[in-house]
Each structure stands twice: as C-alpha cells, then as structure tokens.
Amino acid sequence: MTVLDLLDAPQGGAPGGSEQVPPVVELRGAARQFPGEPPVHALHPADLQVRAGEYLSVVGPSGSGKSTLLNLLGLLDRPSDGEYLLDGIPTARAGERERAALRAQHIGFVFQAFHLLPHRTVLENVLLATIYSGVPRAERRDRAVEALARVGLSHRLDFRPTVLSGGERQRTAIARAVVSQPRVLLADEPTGNLDSESSAAVLELFDELHAGGLTLLVITHEDDVSARAQRRVRIADGYLREIA
C-alpha cells in the first residue's frame, strides 16, 4: 500500500482496521545530519509523539536545531536516519508527489514572516490555500469566509495585506493555515514580528483553536510563548528533551 492509498483511506484509525488511533505526529529515532568535515548533527536521534488535540511547544535558542526539526515535521526535508510518521503514515521514503499530498492535506503552516501575497486581498490569500489543499470548488469561498471570521477578520476581506497591522497579517496567515482543516498546525516563531499586544492576541487565538480540537505544534525561542502550550519540549545542540 502506497502513501497515496493511505491518504485515500478513512481517517481516524490505524491501517488494517486496528482500533488504536496513531499519533498525529511521531518521530522514531529521527535524526538529521549534514555532510561536512566533521559532519553537522543538526538533530540527534529523537523520539516524539503528539496526539490529536494536543498543544506542544518546542523552545530553544537560535542555532539549536529548531529549523531543522520544523523542516522535518513539515515534510520540507527528510531525516538522515529513523522515521517520521504523520497520522500513522511513514514519510521518510515516500516520493515527492506523496509528500506534497500529505503536506497539503494534513499540515497547516504559520510563519514569522507571514508569507502573504501583497497584491491579493485577504480573502484571495485564504482562497488560494483551499485550491492547493484540494477543498471542493463549491465549498471554497464559504470555507475561506468562515476561517477569516474565526480569526476576527470578517471586516477585512477585501483589504490587501499591505494595509493591515502585523497582528492582522498573522491572523490572516492563521486563517489560511486552518481553512483546509489540517490535522496539525505548525507555527514557526509566530509572534516574532509582532508587538506585545498583537502577540497576546495571536496566542489567545491559538488557545481557542486548541480548545476547538486542533493539534498545535509551536516552535519558538520565547519561554513565555512556549509556556502557553499543554506540553513543552526543549531543543539544544540538536537534542530534544521533554520539559517536566
């Protein structure tokens, strides 16, 4: 059975009819090493499980391995060793087409730099995400409008990102990330470009999304941001450790 076959199978149970639901995110001895003299061990062998509905933060300083971990979890890179399972689906050896399909259907991304298209409206930015993630055409506009209402931007649908505040841009990015109803939201330094008031609003929005059942994984260097999560993991020098 290929990854694409597993994508087409009903969600919510493990392959083969088992009643046990797999973690949404699971690392099994996953490591990332870059060649060189000496080799760079960006991520040492790590085990991690994030179950549906959990809110996990990964905190660490610059250069600790956070970006490497994010790239692995977002299927933007592959582990050198070990395995990464997304909803129970092995990904390390999957082809690029299969990984792109998994990424589109299972993962929502929020970045520090927003990555919004400046010459498209707020609504159009979110609508584009519904196309790439395979939302049926008849549902796209309603889903986009609903996602923007969820983040408090119903009054900004026809505005362009260039006239929005930083907090409004990040909320637009969050709406874009959740419009396809992903299995997990990956947020990379989501408050890094925001003032304290906007940061607080974004973190409150994450709390609401978590309360609604969304699985969140937030990567940050800020202890106060990581403290909002249900579980915390620290990364330092490529080593991942759970914080009690």
C-alpha positions in Angstrom: 0.0 0.0 0.0 1.4 3.4 -1.0 1.2 6.7 0.9 -1.4 7.9 -1.6 -3.5 4.8 -0.9 -3.3 5.6 2.8 -4.3 9.2 2.1 -7.5 7.9 0.4 -8.4 5.6 3.3 -10.8 6.8 6.1 -9.1 8.9 8.8 -9.3 8.2 12.5 -8.0 4.7 12.8 -4.7 2.8 12.2 -4.2 0.9 8.9 -5.5 -2.7 8.9 -8.7 -2.0 11.0 -7.0 -1.6 14.4 -8.9 0.5 16.9 -5.8 2.2 18.2 -5.5 5.7 16.7 -1.9 6.6 15.9 -0.3 9.9 17.0 -0.8 12.8 14.5 3.0 13.4 14.7 5.5 10.7 15.6 9.3 10.7 15.4 11.0 7.3 15.8 14.7 7.8 16.2 14.6 10.6 13.6 17.9 12.4 13.1 19.3 14.9 10.6 23.0 15.0 9.7 24.6 17.3 7.1 27.8 16.2 5.4 31.0 18.0 6.2 34.3 17.7 8.0 33.2 17.0 10.6 29.5 16.2 9.8 27.0 18.5 11.3 24.5 16.8 13.6 21.6 19.2 13.4 19.2 16.8 15.1 20.3 13.8 17.1 18.1 10.7 17.2 14.8 11.8 18.6 11.5 10.2 19.7 8.4 12.3 19.9 4.7 11.7 19.9 2.0 14.4 19.5 -1.6 13.0 19.7 -4.7 14.5 18.2 -5.8 17.7 20.1 -2.5 18.3 21.9 -0.8 21.6 22.1 3.0 21.2 22.1 5.7 23.9 22.0 9.3 23.4 21.1 11.5 26.0 22.6 15.2 26.6 22.0 17.7 29.4 21.2 18.9 30.3 17.7 21.1 27.5 16.2 19.6 24.8 18.5 18.0 22.8 15.7 14.5 24.3 15.7 14.5 25.0 11.9 15.8 21.5 11.1 13.0 20.0 13.2 10.4 22.2 11.6 11.6 21.2 8.1 11.3 17.5 9.0 7.9 17.9 10.6 6.6 19.9 7.7 7.9 17.4 5.1 10.2 20.0 3.7 13.2 17.8 4.5 13.8 14.1 5.3 15.6 12.5 8.3 19.0 11.0 7.6 18.1 8.2 10.0 14.9 7.0 11.7 11.3 7.6 10.7 8.7 10.3 10.7 5.0 9.2 10.7 2.2 11.6 10.0 -1.1 10.2 11.1 0.5 6.8 11.2 1.8 7.1 7.6 5.5 6.6 7.1 7.0 9.5 5.2 10.8 9.2 5.2 11.0 7.2 2.0 7.8 8.5 0.3 8.1 10.1 -3.1 7.9 13.9 -3.6 4.4 13.6 -5.0 3.2 11.6 -2.0 4.9 14.0 0.4 3.3 17.0 -1.3 -0.1 15.4 -1.0 0.4 14.7 2.7 1.6 18.2 3.3 -1.4 19.8 1.6 -4.0 17.6 3.3 -2.6 17.2 6.8 -0.4 20.3 7.7 -1.2 24.0 8.1 1.8 26.3 8.3 2.2 29.7 10.1 5.5 31.5 9.7 7.1 34.5 11.4 7.2 36.4 8.1 3.5 35.8 7.2 4.2 34.9 3.5 1.0 36.6 2.2 0.7 37.7 -1.4 0.7 41.5 -1.2 -1.3 42.2 -4.4 -4.1 39.7 -3.4 -6.9 40.5 -0.9 -7.1 38.9 2.4 -9.9 36.7 1.1 -8.0 35.8 -2.0 -4.9 34.8 0.1 -7.1 32.3 2.0 -8.9 31.1 -1.1 -5.6 30.2 -2.7 -4.9 27.8 0.1 -8.2 25.9 -0.5 -7.2 25.3 -4.1 -3.8 23.8 -3.2 -5.2 21.6 -0.4 -8.0 20.1 -2.5 -11.1 21.7 -1.0 -14.0 21.1 -3.4 -14.7 24.2 -5.5 -18.3 24.6 -4.2 -17.0 24.9 -0.6 -14.0 27.2 -1.1 -15.5 30.7 -0.6 -17.7 29.7 2.3 -14.7 27.9 4.0 -12.5 30.9 3.5 -15.0 33.4 4.8 -15.7 31.1 7.8 -11.9 30.8 8.5 -11.5 34.6 8.4 -14.5 35.1 10.7 -12.9 32.6 13.1 -9.8 34.8 13.4 -11.9 38.0 13.7 -11.2 39.4 10.2 -14.7 39.4 8.6 -14.3 43.2 8.2 -11.1 42.9 6.3 -12.0 40.5 3.4 -11.3 43.0 0.6 -8.2 44.6 2.1 -4.7 43.9 0.9 -2.1 42.7 3.4 0.0 45.8 2.9 -2.6 47.9 4.7 -3.1 45.5 7.6 -1.3 45.6 11.0 1.2 42.9 11.8 -1.3 41.2 14.1 -3.9 41.2 11.3 -1.5 39.8 8.8 -0.6 37.0 11.2 -4.3 36.3 11.8 -4.8 36.1 8.0 -2.0 33.6 7.8 -3.6 31.6 10.5 -6.9 31.6 8.7 -5.1 30.4 5.6 -3.4 27.6 7.6 -6.7 26.3 9.1 -9.1 26.7 6.1 -8.3 23.2 4.8 -9.0 21.7 8.3 -5.5 20.3 8.7 -4.6 17.6 11.2 -1.8 19.7 12.7 -0.9 23.4 12.7 2.9 24.0 12.6 3.8 27.5 13.7 7.3 28.8 13.4 8.1 31.8 15.6 4.5 33.0 15.1 5.0 36.1 17.3 8.5 37.0 16.2 7.4 40.0 14.2 4.6 41.2 16.5 4.3 43.8 19.3 3.3 42.6 22.7 -0.4 43.3 22.2 -0.6 41.6 18.8 1.4 38.6 20.2 -1.1 38.2 23.1 -4.0 38.2 20.6 -2.3 35.5 18.4 -1.6 33.4 21.5 -5.2 33.7 22.6 -6.3 32.6 19.2 -4.1 29.6 19.4 -5.7 28.8 22.8 -9.1 29.0 21.1 -8.1 26.8 18.2 -6.7 24.2 20.7 -9.9 24.3 22.7 -11.7 23.6 19.4 -9.7 20.4 19.0 -6.9 21.4 16.7 -3.5 19.9 17.2 -0.9 22.6 17.5 2.9 22.5 17.4 4.6 25.9 18.0 8.3 26.4 17.6 9.7 29.4 19.4 12.7 30.8 21.3 10.5 32.6 23.7 9.7 30.9 27.1 6.5 32.9 27.6 5.2 31.8 24.3 6.1 28.1 24.9 4.6 28.3 28.4 1.1 28.6 26.8 1.3 25.0 25.5 -0.1 21.9 27.1 3.3 20.2 26.7 6.8 21.6 26.3 9.9 20.2 24.6 13.3 21.9 24.7 15.8 21.6 21.9 19.5 22.4 22.4 22.5 21.5 20.3 20.2 19.2 18.3 19.0 17.2 21.3 15.3 17.1 22.0 14.1 16.8 25.6 10.6 16.9 27.2 10.2 19.6 29.9 8.5 18.3 33.0 
